[in-house]
Amino acid sequence: MGIRTKLIASVLVGSAALATAIPAQAQNYSQSRDWQNDRYDRDDRYEDRRDDRRYDRWDSRGQANALRTQIAQLEQRVRRTDNRDRISEREAASLRRAVYELRQQYNVYSRNGLTQREAQVLQQRIQQVRQRLAYERRDNDGRRW
């Protein structure tokens, strides 16, 4: 490289460094920091959010996985009970439809994470379908076709 090229390169590097340093100096920083008004230390920074990240949702991956597993087990129990002809086809179809609707509700709720209330609703519905299955197995109405 020639001397002229080295000179031009060093001038360009110097001017680039100066161009980035000037805007940083132009910011107005007060010498006495008011910690009450510091934007990072305000207590209300999470309360006024309007985006779709909801703070009433908790880390519910374990709860969601448990609910999904319970729904799958319930579906398997309905299928097994129907295959053993312990319930009628009409009862089995009704229970399969209830499990399908339960799975759809789970999918809607778990799309953005579960709230505690949504988890409770799903758990109640799972329990209702379990009770219906137990009732249909014990009803002895003689309709097993």
N, C-alpha and C positions, 0 to 999 in steps of 0.2 A: 504494500500500500504506500501510496505517496504521502508526502507531508501534507499536501493540501487536503487529501481525503481524510487523514487522521484529524486534521483541524476541524473540518466540517462535521465529522462524526462526534467529536467532543463537544462542539457548540450545540449540536442537536440534542445530545444527552443532557447537557446542562440546562438547555431551555425546557426540555421535557420535565426535568426535576423541579425547576422553578415554577412551571405551569401547574404542577400538582401541589406545590407547597403554598402558593398564594391563596387558593380558595380555603385551605385549612386555616390560614391565619385570619381570614376575613370573618370567621364565625365569632359571635359575641359570647364569650364565656365570662360570667361574672366571677369576681375573685372570692366573694363570700357565697358559698353554696347553701342554698336554702333546702334542707333535706325534706321539708314538708311538701314542697312543690316539685320535687324531682320526679320526672315522668316514670322512672323505674321503681319508685318506692311508694306509689299510690296504692291504697288498699282497694280502690274501685276498678282496677284495670280489668278484672274478669267479670264484673257484674253487668257492664253495659255492652256486652258482646251481642251482636245481632247475626252472627253467622250460624251455620248449621252444626257447629261443634257444641254439643250440649253438655253442660257440666252436671246435669243430674244423672248422667250415665257413669257407671263406675267400671273398673276393670273387671268385666264380667265374662271373660273368655271361659273360665272354668265353669261358671253357671250355665253359659250358653252351650258348652259342650255336653254338660250333664243333661240338659233339657233335650238336646238333639239325640243323645243316646237313649233317653227314656222314650222318646217318640218312636225311634227305630225299634226298640224292644217291644213297644206296644203294638206296632204294626206286625211284628213277627208273631206275637202272641195271638193276634186276631187271625192271622193266616194259619197258624198251627191249629188253633181251635176249630177253624172252619175245615181244614183238611181232615181232622179227626172226626168230623160230623158231630161235634158237641153242640153246635148252634146251627140254626137253619140258614139257608142261603140268603133269605131276606134280612135276617139279623146280621149276618156277616157283611152284607152289602152296606147296611146302615152303619156298622162299626168301621168298615173301611173308609166310608165317606167322612165319618167323624175324624178319623186319623188323618185323612188327606187334608181336611180343612184345618186341623190343628197344625200340620206341617206347613201349610200355606201361611197361617198366622205367624208361626215361628219365623219363617223366611222374611216376612214383612217387618216384624219387630227387630230381628237381629241384623237387618241391613246396616243400621248405623250404631249398633250396640244396644244392649238391653238395659232398660231402666229397671229398678227394683220392682216397680209396679207391673211392668210388662212380664217380668219373670214370674211374679206371683200369679198373674192371670193365666199364663201358660201352665204353671204347675197345677192350678185349680182345674183347668180343662183336661190335663192329663189324668188327674185323679177322677174326674167325672167319667171319662171314657173307660178307665180301669174298672170303676164301679159298674158301669153298664155292661162291660164284658163279663164280670163276675155274675151279675144278675142274669144275663142271658144264658150263661152256662148252667145256672141252678134253677131256672124257671120251670123245668119239667113240663112244658106245655105240649109235649108230644110232637112238636113240629120240627123234625130234623131233616127236612128236604128242601 
